[in-house]
Amino acid sequence: MSPGTVKARGSWASKTEFILSCMGYAIGIGNVWRFPYLCYRNGGGAFLVPYLLMLVLCGIPLFFLEVSLGQFAGTGCITVFKIAPLLKGAGMAIVVINFICTSYYNVIISYPILFLWKSLQAQLPWENCQNPWNTPRCVELGGPEQLHMMMNNSLLSVSERLRTPADEFFHNEILQISDGIGSPGGIVWPLFVCNLLAWIVIYCCIINGVESVGKVVYFTATFPFVILAVLFVRGITLPGAAEGIRFYIMPQWSLLTDLRVWADAAVQIFFSLGPGWGGIINMASYNQFKNNAKFDALLIPVVNCGTSIFAGFVVFSVLGYMSHQTGLPVSAVATGGPGLAFVTYPEAVGMLPFPQLWASLFFVMLFLLGVDSMFVQIEAIISSVLDVYPRLRTHKRWITLGTCFAMFLVSISCTTHGGMYLLQLMDWYSAAISVILVCIVEVVAVSWIYGVRNFVRDIEFMIGRSIERYWIVSWKIVTPLVLTFIFFTTIVYNTEVTYNGVRYPRWAIILGWASCFASMICIPGYAIYELARTRGTITERVRKSLTANDWGPADILQRTLWKSHKHCKPTVFTMKFIIAVLALALAVAVNGSYLPSVVSYSAAVPAVSSSVWPAYGGLYGKSAVLGGYAGYPGTYGSWPVYGKTWGYQAAPVVTKVVDNGAWNYGGYGYNKYWL
């Protein structure tokens, strides 16, 4: 890959852009509508034990692994599998998963747009049952008679159950829902327009790739925290808020013996952080090569989990108020998923003073939480394709437009009267198992095929810091075991999808599983293709296909230094370093100051072709004492300006200064330095 091609790929303008993009990607709608309910259902405060344990055992190690992969290789989720070419199909599976899920996910973030529009009225349309879309089964909460009716509601059949005004508003007005997936009906035009508007907003934000996304996330990734803080302050000051929070955090230690609780904790950590979707790898691939990826891998998962826990206080304080106002127990009003975001919470907000304000803030927050995830997932698709076909990067805007338009066409099916049933079907099956399988393949490729020691060596070269044994043990043993646990428990506890009490026909279940296998089949499919095109016996083909091919930093300079680093023996390096320090000490002792040319370079060696150093000349010298190529492993930022100071990373005390006159254009690099 030529330097020009690498340069054309782009990079983040600052580390802040990367951090905010990762936070926007990891912190999504699920932090608000899934985690709080899971925590309440699985033992309250006791749920934090398996949740945080899974964060340490699986979440953080997996996040660090993907960030390191992307940053080191400087490439997307398909070509990153140069580390084990036989498993390149996992990268293709990521693209398929993202295409399917992003298509329907955009419809989900179009709901808040429509809710926001409906909220800008003198009275919220879901406050009462006096609207054209309401049915005789609509019941306004508040009186003892209504309380008794709702308490017995679960005993009724689906067709006879009573509905709240917010429930009927969402299903009868927003969705205009049919009676099942077999009755798709026509397009719901208000929803279609909001879906189109969401796609236009997303395209405008990602039109220039990371250059534009990096600027947008300053708002989209931070403003939801402001809204969440405002809603938190409002929530905890409401009557009944304490009771709601008590239900949320009250520990039920006995539930920790239930395997399902541990499975829910593992799955929540896994899907909350977002490994296996290609987004983390792709975002990290735009980092500066020497960026401290380990710090990022600790910061972002911790902030993500902290946000989930904090969102629980926001949600349950308002649910406690709703319980106080209606007389229903918190357990009766607590829900998760779309029901919480588009039915229960709006119902509770409608009981507040100035409900339009709180409703508008809530739905703006939901939209921003969703749109950040869309940025990253679409960019992962586009970057992966362009990394395979780099010549297409000059047409990136058109490719982005075509990709968004194709996904928009797919998403139209979810804006019909039966669209919610299709959306729920895809959400239930298309990624639940396949993403976990992709992560298992990633960990196996890195830790067992490429070798965890080799990977650690690469990371240490990249960030200039040592990697603790915790990461090695996690990547090689603990994280694969936890992922395997998640994979099988997801299959064991998988139940047939339903929505709002409506069961799906058999053909729809088959369609759902087909959307799952459409991505998973890429992994064995490409492996067969790779073996078929490789020459030799079966054993030779497998060995060749599992050997890293063209693996290394994308940057030419870093790749050259990395190749030297790979062949450097630590014991020899240590001895040479000690000799250099002793030489420095001797010079100071004898002369009382630094002396020029205490250690001089040996004859220059033809280590690098002239094409690698177009500005500095063809060849550079080799140190007689320290060994290794001049500049290795010096700071990358010190090379562009002649005469700059560059540090020897392993020994900050040893610093070499080169004056401008020491550089020879077209010659042998520089010929002297001072200790």
WOWO-V791506 format. One record per residue. RES is the residue in one small letter. PHI is phi in whole degrees, -180 to 180 (* if undefined). PSI is psi in radians with two decimals (999 if undefined). Layout:
RES|PHI|PSI + RES|PHI|PSI
This chain:
m|*|2.25 + s|-78|2.74 + p|-58|-0.61 + g|-64|-0.70 + t|-65|-0.74 + v|-62|-0.77 + k|-63|-0.63 + a|-68|-0.28 + r|-70|-0.50 + g|91|3.03 + s|-160|2.89 + w|-67|2.51 + a|-72|-0.42 + s|-158|2.86 + k|-64|-0.55 + t|-59|-0.70 + e|-61|-0.72 + f|-65|-0.80 + i|-61|-0.82 + l|-66|-0.67 + s|-64|-0.75 + c|-64|-0.71 + m|-66|-0.75 + g|-63|-0.62 + y|-71|-0.81 + a|-75|-0.64 + i|-93|1.78 + g|-126|-2.85 + i|-61|-0.57 + g|-61|-0.50 + n|-64|-0.46 + v|-95|-0.74 + w|-102|-0.18 + r|-110|-0.90 + f|-61|-0.85 + p|-56|-0.74 + y|-69|-0.70 + l|-61|-0.73 + c|-63|-0.79 + y|-64|-0.78 + r|-70|-0.49 + n|-107|0.53 + g|110|0.22 + g|60|-2.22 + g|-61|-0.48 + a|-65|-0.46 + f|-65|-0.41 + l|-66|-0.40 + v|-64|-1.02 + p|-67|-0.55 + y|-63|-0.89 + l|-71|-0.56 + l|-65|-0.74 + m|-67|-0.52 + l|-63|-0.75 + v|-74|-0.70 + l|-81|-0.52 + c|-130|-0.84 + g|-61|-1.00 + i|-66|-0.81 + p|-59|-0.70 + l|-69|-0.65 + f|-65|-0.77 + f|-64|-0.69 + l|-61|-0.80 + e|-71|-0.69 + v|-61|-0.74 + s|-67|-0.72 + l|-58|-0.90 + g|-65|-0.78 + q|-68|-0.69 + f|-69|-0.82 + a|-83|-0.39 + g|62|0.67 + t|-149|2.97 + g|-84|-2.94 + c|-79|-0.18 + i|-91|-0.97 + t|-73|-0.23 + v|-66|-0.33 + f|-81|0.27 + k|-59|-0.36 + i|-66|-0.43 + a|-156|1.46 + p|-55|-0.51 + l|-62|-0.45 + l|-101|0.30 + k|-61|-0.39 + g|-60|-0.43 + a|-64|-0.64 + g|-66|-0.67 + m|-67|-0.66 + a|-60|-0.67 + i|-60|-0.76 + v|-63|-0.76 + v|-63|-0.79 + i|-59|-0.83 + n|-63|-0.68 + f|-64|-0.79 + i|-67|-0.87 + c|-72|-0.65 + t|-67|-0.57 + s|-61|-0.86 + y|-82|-0.46 + y|-64|-0.55 + n|-64|-0.54 + v|-67|-0.64 + i|-61|-0.74 + i|-80|-0.10 + s|-82|-0.38 + y|-59|-0.85 + p|-59|-0.55 + i|-63|-0.79 + l|-68|-0.69 + f|-62|-0.73 + l|-62|-0.75 + w|-62|-0.75 + k|-70|-0.39 + s|-77|-0.31 + l|-86|0.94 + q|-129|2.87 + a|-62|-0.58 + q|-134|2.35 + l|-62|2.32 + p|-70|-0.13 + w|-108|0.33 + e|-83|-0.42 + n|-144|3.13 + c|-103|0.35 + q|-100|0.78 + n|-122|2.75 + p|-59|-0.50 + w|-85|-0.15 + n|-75|2.66 + t|-117|2.98 + p|-62|-0.28 + r|-85|-0.02 + c|-74|2.30 + v|-130|2.18 + e|-84|2.25 + l|-77|2.57 + g|148|-0.61 + g|-101|2.88 + p|-64|-0.58 + e|-67|-0.78 + q|-65|-0.61 + l|-62|-0.79 + h|-64|-0.70 + m|-65|-0.74 + m|-72|-0.53 + m|-66|-0.52 + n|-98|0.16 + n|-65|-0.60 + s|-68|-0.28 + l|-82|-0.23 + l|-88|2.81 + s|-71|2.89 + v|-59|-0.72 + s|-72|-0.36 + e|-102|-0.12 + r|-66|2.57 + l|-81|2.64 + r|-126|2.55 + t|-80|2.84 + p|-58|-0.68 + a|-67|-0.65 + d|-62|-0.84 + e|-71|-0.56 + f|-63|-0.80 + f|-65|-0.83 + h|-83|-0.62 + n|-94|-0.46 + e|-105|-0.89 + i|-71|-0.96 + l|-86|-0.50 + q|48|0.92 + i|-71|2.54 + s|-89|-2.99 + d|-91|0.04 + g|170|2.99 + i|-67|-0.37 + g|-77|-0.09 + s|-123|1.30 + p|-67|-0.58 + g|66|-2.86 + g|-91|-3.01 + i|-81|2.40 + v|-86|1.79 + w|-65|-0.71 + p|-59|-0.67 + l|-70|-0.65 + f|-61|-0.77 + v|-65|-0.75 + c|-66|-0.63 + n|-64|-0.78 + l|-63|-0.74 + l|-62|-0.71 + a|-63|-0.71 + w|-66|-0.66 + i|-65|-0.78 + v|-60|-0.78 + i|-65|-0.76 + y|-62|-0.74 + c|-63|-0.54 + c|-79|-0.51 + i|-109|0.19 + i|-59|-0.59 + n|-107|0.38 + g|67|-2.44 + v|-67|-0.40 + e|-63|-0.70 + s|-88|-0.68 + v|-61|-0.71 + g|-60|-0.48 + k|-85|-0.68 + v|-65|-0.66 + v|-66|-0.28 + y|-59|-0.52 + f|-97|-0.90 + t|-67|-0.48 + a|-91|-0.33 + t|-102|-0.63 + f|-63|-0.63 + p|-57|-0.56 + f|-67|-0.64 + v|-64|-0.82 + i|-64|-0.73 + l|-60|-0.70 + a|-66|-0.72 + v|-64|-0.80 + l|-65|-0.57 + f|-65|-0.83 + v|-62|-0.73 + r|-67|-0.70 + g|-66|-0.81 + i|-73|-0.21 + t|-93|0.03 + l|-86|2.60 + p|-66|2.36 + g|91|-0.11 + a|-62|-0.68 + a|-61|-0.67 + e|-66|-0.70 + g|-64|-0.76 + i|-66|-0.64 + r|-61|-0.74 + f|-63|-0.57 + y|-72|-0.75 + i|-107|-0.16 + m|-61|2.03 + p|-73|2.41 + q|-120|1.52 + w|-64|-0.46 + s|-64|-0.45 + l|-72|-0.23 + l|-69|-0.23 + t|-85|-0.08 + d|-90|2.11 + l|-60|-0.54 + r|-62|-0.61 + v|-63|-0.78 + w|-67|-0.64 + a|-65|-0.73 + d|-64|-0.69 + a|-64|-0.78 + a|-64|-0.77 + v|-66|-0.71 + q|-64|-0.78 + i|-60|-0.76 + f|-63|-0.90 + f|-80|-0.35 + s|-73|-0.79 + l|-75|-0.48 + g|83|0.47 + p|-72|2.74 + g|88|-0.15 + w|-96|-0.10 + g|87|-0.25 + g|-66|-0.73 + i|-66|-0.82 + i|-59|-0.80 + n|-66|-0.77 + m|-64|-0.72 + a|-67|-0.45 + s|-67|-0.26 + y|-96|0.08 + n|-75|2.79 + q|-65|2.50 + f|-60|-0.61 + k|-92|0.18 + n|-60|2.47 + n|-75|1.48 + a|-66|-0.49 + k|-65|-0.71 + f|-62|-0.76 + d|-61|-0.70 + a|-70|-0.33 + l|-91|-0.73 + l|-67|-0.90 + i|-66|-0.82 + p|-62|-0.66 + v|-65|-0.78 + v|-63|-0.69 + n|-61|-0.86 + c|-68|-0.66 + g|-63|-0.65 + t|-65|-0.71 + s|-60|-0.81 + i|-64|-0.75 + f|-64|-0.70 + a|-62|-0.54 + g|-61|-0.67 + f|-66|-0.67 + v|-63|-0.80 + v|-70|-0.87 + f|-76|-0.39 + s|-66|-0.69 + v|-74|-0.64 + l|-65|-0.61 + g|-63|-0.68 + y|-64|-0.73 + m|-62|-0.71 + s|-63|-0.71 + h|-64|-0.68 + q|-76|-0.61 + t|-99|-0.36 + g|87|-0.11 + l|-74|2.49 + p|-67|2.70 + v|-58|-0.63 + s|-62|-0.43 + a|-84|-0.44 + v|-100|-0.26 + a|-73|2.17 + t|-139|3.03 + g|-132|2.97 + g|74|-2.72 + p|-58|-0.53 + g|-61|-0.64 + l|-72|-0.82 + a|-72|-0.61 + f|-116|-0.02 + v|-128|-1.11 + t|-68|-0.89 + y|-65|-0.78 + p|-59|-0.65 + e|-60|-0.76 + a|-69|-0.71 + v|-63|-0.59 + g|-63|-0.30 + m|-90|-0.11 + l|-84|2.74 + p|-66|2.55 + f|51|0.97 + p|-64|-0.49 + q|-62|-0.68 + l|-64|-0.87 + w|-69|-0.63 + a|-66|-0.75 + s|-63|-0.77 + l|-62|-0.74 + f|-63|-0.78 + f|-77|-0.51 + v|-63|-0.73 + m|-62|-0.78 + l|-61|-0.73 + f|-64|-0.79 + l|-67|-0.65 + l|-62|-0.67 + g|-76|-0.65 + v|-70|-0.55 + d|-62|-0.74 + s|-64|-0.64 + m|-63|-0.74 + f|-51|-0.90 + v|-70|-0.73 + q|-68|-0.71 + i|-69|-0.73 + e|-63|-0.58 + a|-64|-0.69 + i|-64|-0.90 + i|-66|-0.81 + s|-64|-0.65 + s|-63|-0.74 + v|-67|-0.73 + l|-70|-0.46 + d|-71|-0.54 + v|-76|-0.67 + y|-122|1.31 + p|-62|-0.38 + r|-66|-0.36 + l|-79|-0.09 + r|-63|-0.44 + t|-68|-0.30 + h|-112|0.50 + k|-61|-0.67 + r|-61|-0.73 + w|-70|-0.64 + i|-67|-0.69 + t|-63|-0.76 + l|-62|-0.79 + g|-64|-0.69 + t|-65|-0.81 + c|-63|-0.70 + f|-66|-0.71 + a|-62|-0.75 + m|-71|-0.55 + f|-63|-0.75 + l|-61|-0.72 + v|-66|-0.67 + s|-70|-0.34 + i|-59|-0.58 + s|-62|-0.39 + c|-91|0.03 + t|-105|0.20 + t|-86|3.10 + h|-63|-0.54 + g|-100|0.23 + g|-64|-0.59 + m|-65|-0.60 + y|-66|-0.71 + l|-68|-0.72 + l|-60|-0.80 + q|-64|-0.64 + l|-64|-0.83 + m|-65|-0.72 + d|-65|-0.54 + w|-75|-0.65 + y|-114|-0.62 + s|-64|-0.53 + a|-126|-0.15 + a|-58|-0.70 + i|-104|-0.68 + s|-64|-0.67 + v|-65|-0.67 + i|-65|-0.72 + l|-62|-0.71 + v|-59|-0.76 + c|-65|-0.66 + i|-62|-0.76 + v|-63|-0.73 + e|-59|-0.87 + v|-65|-0.72 + v|-64|-0.75 + a|-61|-0.74 + v|-78|-0.89 + s|-84|-0.58 + w|-109|-0.48 + i|-97|-1.02 + y|-70|-0.62 + g|106|2.13 + v|-63|-0.59 + r|-66|-0.70 + n|-64|-0.71 + f|-66|-0.73 + v|-63|-0.71 + r|-59|-0.75 + d|-64|-0.76 + i|-66|-0.75 + e|-62|-0.68 + f|-64|-0.69 + m|-70|-0.85 + i|-99|-0.17 + g|70|0.43 + r|-134|2.68 + s|-75|2.65 + i|-107|2.14 + e|-72|2.81 + r|-63|-0.46 + y|-54|-0.76 + w|-68|-0.71 + i|-63|-0.85 + v|-64|-0.70 + s|-63|-0.89 + w|-66|-0.65 + k|-86|-0.55 + i|-124|-1.06 + v|-66|-0.93 + t|-61|-0.77 + p|-59|-0.66 + l|-67|-0.74 + v|-66|-0.72 + l|-63|-0.70 + t|-63|-0.70 + f|-60|-0.80 + i|-63|-0.73 + f|-60|-0.86 + f|-76|-0.61 + t|-68|-0.57 + t|-63|-0.68 + i|-71|-0.78 + v|-64|-0.77 + y|-89|0.07 + n|-70|2.26 + t|-117|2.84 + e|-68|2.45 + v|-68|2.49 + t|-138|2.81 + y|-140|2.16 + n|56|0.60 + g|86|-0.05 + v|-93|2.19 + r|-86|2.67 + y|-96|2.55 + p|-70|2.88 + r|-61|-0.71 + w|-62|-0.58 + a|-70|-0.65 + i|-63|-0.74 + i|-62|-0.70 + l|-62|-0.69 + g|-63|-0.81 + w|-65|-0.57 + a|-63|-0.65 + s|-65|-0.49 + c|-74|-0.83 + f|-72|-0.35 + a|-59|-0.59 + s|-88|-0.73 + m|-63|-0.55 + i|-66|-0.34 + c|-63|-0.55 + i|-69|-0.99 + p|-70|-0.53 + g|-62|-0.83 + y|-71|-0.58 + a|-61|-0.73 + i|-64|-0.75 + y|-61|-0.76 + e|-64|-0.73 + l|-68|-0.63 + a|-68|-0.58 + r|-92|-0.10 + t|-90|2.41 + r|-85|2.68 + g|115|-3.09 + t|-71|2.98 + i|-58|-0.78 + t|-63|-0.77 + e|-65|-0.67 + r|-64|-0.79 + v|-63|-0.76 + r|-64|-0.77 + k|-64|-0.71 + s|-73|-0.32 + l|-99|-0.01 + t|-90|2.31 + a|-55|2.27 + n|-122|2.08 + d|60|0.53 + w|-84|2.45 + g|150|3.10 + p|-61|2.51 + a|-72|-0.54 + d|-71|2.30 + i|-61|-0.80 + l|-62|-0.85 + q|-65|-0.59 + r|-67|-0.69 + t|-63|-0.82 + l|-66|-0.65 + w|-65|-0.72 + k|-63|-0.65 + s|-68|-0.70 + h|-62|-0.66 + k|-60|-0.61 + h|-96|0.07 + c|-85|2.15 + k|-83|2.25 + p|-57|-0.65 + t|-68|-0.76 + v|-64|-0.75 + f|-59|-0.78 + t|-62|-0.77 + m|-63|-0.75 + k|-66|-0.64 + f|-65|-0.74 + i|-63|-0.73 + i|-61|-0.74 + a|-63|-0.74 + v|-65|-0.73 + l|-63|-0.68 + a|-63|-0.70 + l|-64|-0.80 + a|-62|-0.72 + l|-63|-0.73 + a|-63|-0.76 + v|-66|-0.71 + a|-65|-0.68 + v|-79|-0.75 + n|-109|-0.27 + g|76|0.10 + s|-158|3.01 + y|-72|2.41 + l|-115|2.48 + p|-71|2.55 + s|58|0.61 + v|-62|-0.71 + v|-124|2.19 + s|-111|2.86 + y|-82|2.58 + s|-79|-3.11 + a|-57|2.48 + a|-63|2.53 + v|-116|2.52 + p|-77|1.27 + a|-86|-0.53 + v|-134|2.41 + s|-70|2.78 + s|-64|-0.43 + s|-67|-0.38 + v|-78|-0.56 + w|-117|1.10 + p|-62|-0.50 + a|-91|-0.47 + y|-104|-0.05 + g|103|3.05 + g|-75|-0.84 + l|-126|2.71 + y|-131|2.85 + g|-81|3.04 + k|-127|2.31 + s|-73|2.34 + a|-75|-0.43 + v|-102|-0.94 + l|-77|-0.46 + g|76|2.94 + g|80|2.92 + y|-74|2.55 + a|-58|2.26 + g|99|-0.28 + y|-88|2.34 + p|-98|1.21 + g|-68|3.00 + t|-73|2.32 + y|-61|-0.65 + g|-67|-0.17 + s|-87|-0.19 + w|-79|-0.64 + p|-61|-0.52 + v|-107|2.22 + y|-66|2.52 + g|83|0.05 + k|-70|2.72 + t|-82|2.39 + w|-133|2.42 + g|-96|2.63 + y|-89|1.90 + q|-60|-0.64 + a|-74|-0.25 + a|-144|1.49 + p|-56|-0.42 + v|-70|-0.43 + v|-94|1.99 + t|-128|2.33 + k|-111|2.31 + v|-118|2.25 + v|-114|2.26 + d|-87|2.85 + n|-59|-0.61 + g|-70|-0.21 + a|-80|-0.24 + w|-84|2.37 + n|-116|1.93 + y|-65|2.22 + g|72|0.12 + g|-109|-2.25 + y|-113|0.61 + g|75|-2.53 + y|-102|2.80 + n|-118|-0.07 + k|-156|2.88 + y|-158|2.94 + w|-114|2.46 + l|-96|999
